[in-house]
């Protein structure tokens, strides 16, 4: 049977990484994963999986938890939080950073 939803933090992080790094054209062509830890395992306290850069400028970090992922964004903070909420995601602005929680994804 095919799984319709993914709720495992590690798998969500992997799917996000694939979406971010799998494009060579358009706006996502400017995105790169840096400091990636391919052995990162989710932990209750969070484990940094990778950072995200755009045109070599750091813009976010992705942290794995057992049942979700946090994406902490430092560029376009208000816009990111607003767009994430519009898409039904849990997002807030804390200390000048947008914090988006990805707790499940449809496959």
C-alpha atoms as one frame of an Amber mdcrd trajectory, in Angstrom:
protein
   0.000   0.000   0.000   1.263   3.482  -0.860   1.696   5.902   2.001  -0.200
   9.175   1.510   1.386  11.156   4.341   4.887  11.276   5.741   5.178  12.160
   9.419   8.768  11.041  10.110  11.086  14.005  10.691  14.031  12.477   8.890
  11.980  11.624   5.799  10.391  15.095   5.723  13.893  16.594   5.839  15.014
  14.335   3.001  12.029  15.240   0.841  12.603  18.950   1.467  16.293  18.589
   0.596  15.373  16.852  -2.653  12.966  19.625  -3.607  15.478  22.356  -2.781
  18.504  20.801  -4.463  16.854  18.981  -7.344  16.325  22.008  -9.572  18.923
  23.605 -11.795  16.751  26.273 -13.397  14.333  28.929 -12.195  14.514  30.452
  -8.742  15.337  27.113  -7.074  18.404  26.847  -9.312  19.997  29.478  -7.064
  19.445  27.350  -3.941  22.128  25.104  -2.456  22.345  22.847   0.569  25.446
  23.429   2.668  26.909  21.775   5.745  24.691  18.761   5.070  24.991  15.901
   7.541  23.839  12.782   5.670  23.943  10.795   8.924  21.763  13.242  10.869
  19.123  11.451  12.898  16.148  13.204  14.495  16.372  13.822  18.226  13.954
  15.291  20.791  16.292  18.288  21.141  16.656  18.659  17.371  19.571  17.814
  15.103  20.863  20.138  12.398  20.527  18.353   9.058  21.649  21.087   6.655
  21.704  24.779   5.935  20.226  26.456   2.882  21.871  29.201   0.864  20.689
  31.315  -2.049  23.399  32.684  -4.323  25.877  31.529  -1.655  24.201  33.658
   1.041  22.970  31.656   4.058  19.198  31.972   4.438  17.953  29.026   6.524
  18.747  25.981   8.594  16.796  22.734   8.748  16.602  20.796  12.007  15.227
  17.277  12.437  12.942  16.172  15.272  11.338  12.733  15.534   7.951  13.820
  14.164   8.666  17.107  12.411  11.259  19.448  10.904  11.872  23.101  11.654
  13.047  25.488   8.993  14.469  28.657  10.509  14.692  31.371   7.860  16.711
  34.573   8.222  15.848  36.285   4.920  12.442  37.656   3.958  11.215  36.710
   7.423   7.770  38.306   7.441   7.019  37.199   3.891   8.104  33.624   4.616
   5.982  33.405   7.770   2.946  34.894   6.033   3.213  32.609   2.999   3.748
  29.548   5.181   0.617  30.355   7.215  -1.353  30.893   3.987  -0.342  27.351
   3.006  -1.607  26.001   6.328   1.787  25.549   7.949   2.669  26.375  11.541
   4.860  29.474  11.264   5.931  32.267  13.570   8.429  35.091  13.764  10.840
  34.784  16.678  13.914  36.929  17.314  13.894  38.260  13.744  13.659  34.799
  12.182  10.784  32.916  10.591  10.278  29.502  12.166   8.263  27.092  10.016
   7.307  23.663  11.304   6.791  20.874   8.783   4.994  18.083  10.591   3.724
  16.095   7.647   3.736  16.079   3.915   1.657  14.390   1.265   3.481  12.077
  -1.092
